Amino acid sequence: MTTRDLAACPPAADQGRRRSIAFLNWAHAIDHYVMLILATVVIDLAVVYQRSYAELIALGTPSFIAFGLFSLPAGWLGDRWSRRNMIALFYFGCAGSLLLAGLAPNLLVLTVALTGLGIFAAIYHPVGTAMLIAQARSRGRSLAFNGVCGNLGVAVAAALTAALAGAFGWRGAFLVPALVCVVSGVIYLRLVPDGRHSGEQRPSTPDVLLPPFLAAIIFALFVMIALSAGLVFHIATIAVPKLVDERLGSDFSLIEIGGIATAILMCGAVAQLTIGRLVERFPLHLLFAAVAILQFAGVLWSAYAKGPMLVPALAVAVAAIYAQVTVNDLVIARYTADAWRSRIYAVRYFLTFLVSGAAVSMIALFYVRGGFDLVLGVTARIALGFVVGTVLIAVLVSGIERQRARTMPAE
């Protein structure tokens, strides 16, 4: 559907489109929020179960592996069955998993519940991103705002989870979001109709066609980018609360730690709003490379920063980490067709989130051996791989754009 087609939509159809996008934005916030509950709750669990941070944070490994692995069937079902119904399944599946986590009698059941949470949370990114791309009038701004919503979910996770745990115990930190997911799912089904039988055909060609050899090379580079981006993203977002707890140099309560971590993660929201404007002015592939370089610089700075300087260092790293997500999705949307876009996003998020399980294990492994100095040092090296991939894509795409400009007839 083109911009002109959307402009011609009757008011009822346009209202339905806006309502659907609003639920997608809300789902994105919930998706990231629920996946990071453990990152803050683990501080309380260490007291309750008398286990180390490294042992307890590793409980999230199966959850994050499922978060990546199950994006593949989710993307396939979104294209072949119903994207709208898959989002409904996301809401109710997350609710059930959170309920089980909140009622878990031991750490084994908690791990099972968290794994279920990863399975249902995996639905959002391949399906929701494809829905948003298809319905948005301005892809850059819509994806940027959607990214901000996801970032807000990450940002408030530390503070709100800490507040809920303080008020209702660690179980309440899971049970309250479970109720929110149930209510959201019920309202979503009532207000957003299923468009499977509307007769609308999804475009089967991308916005920009690439020569086969170039498409293959860029796909290989995107595999490398997805792997490195996933590791950097999850190591940074999961480690922030504990990193703030250790390196600020003063004693803070759990709620204060959550608040500072939230303020740092909010920088990602500002970055995504900014990048949503910049994509309308600069070539996507060049922005992609610039953001990757800034991400590497921020992570490297954070590896050495302590005390008050830790806050701006993490702010730069987080801003770049979230900005690259928006640009990454836009680049993929530009070179893939809507008819199979859910599956393409499924592969992208499968790779990105599959390594998130490895990210949790890496935090636990390197933290025991060298603390956050070693954790962030390794993360900076991984971020350098991201830089290499995006720079190579920028060079290749710039070359093909120049070639097309030379062969286009003058107007």
WONORJO-V458147 format. One line per field, one symbol per residue. ss: DSSP state (2 for helix, 1 for strand, 0 for the rest). phi: phi as a letter, one per 30 degrees, with the letter a starting at -180 (. if undefined). psi: psi as a letter, one per 20 degrees, with the letter a starting at -180 (. if undefined). A space follows every 10 residues. Layout:
ss=???
phi=???
psi=???
//
This chain:
ss=0022222000 2222222222 2222222222 2222202222 2222222220 0022222222 2222222220 2222222222 0022222222 2222222222 2200002222 2222222222 2022222222 2222200022 2222222222 2222222222 2222222222 2222222222 2222222222 2000000000 0000000000 0222222222 2222222222 2222222222 2222222000 0002222222 2222222222 2222222200 0002222222 2222222222 2222000022 2222222222 2222222222 2222000222 2222222222 2222222222 2222222222 2222222222 2222222222 2222222222 2222222000 0
phi=.ddddddddd eddddddddd dddddddddd eddddceeec eeddddddch cdeddddddd edddddeddd dddddddddc caddddddde edddeddddd ddcedadddd dddddddddd dddddddddd ddedcddcee dddddddddd ddddddeddd dddddddbid dddcdddddd dddddddedd ccddcdcdid cdecbddbdc eedddddddd dddddddddd ddedddddde edddedcdib dbdedddddd dddddddddd dddddddddd cbeedddedd dddddedddd dddcdbiedd dddddddded eddddddedd ddddcbcdeb dedddddede dddddddddd ddedddddda idededdddd dddddddedd dddddddddd dddddddddd d
psi=prhhghhiqq ggghhhghgg hghggghggg ghghijghhg hhhhhhggil rrggghhihi ghghghhggj hghggghghh eohghhhghg ghghggghgh ghjpirhghg ggghghghgh hihgghgggg ggghiqgogg hghghhhggg hhgggigggh gggghhgjrh hhhhhghggg gggggghghh horpjhkiip pppjqrhppq qghhhgghgg hhggggghgg ggghgghhig ghgghhiijr pqrghgghgg hghghhhhgg hhgghhghii hqpghhhggg hgghgggggg ghhiqrbhih ghghgggggh ghhhgghghh gghhjqqhhk hhhghggghg gghgihghgg hgggghghhj aiggghgghh hghhhggggh gggggghhgh ghghhhipqq .
//
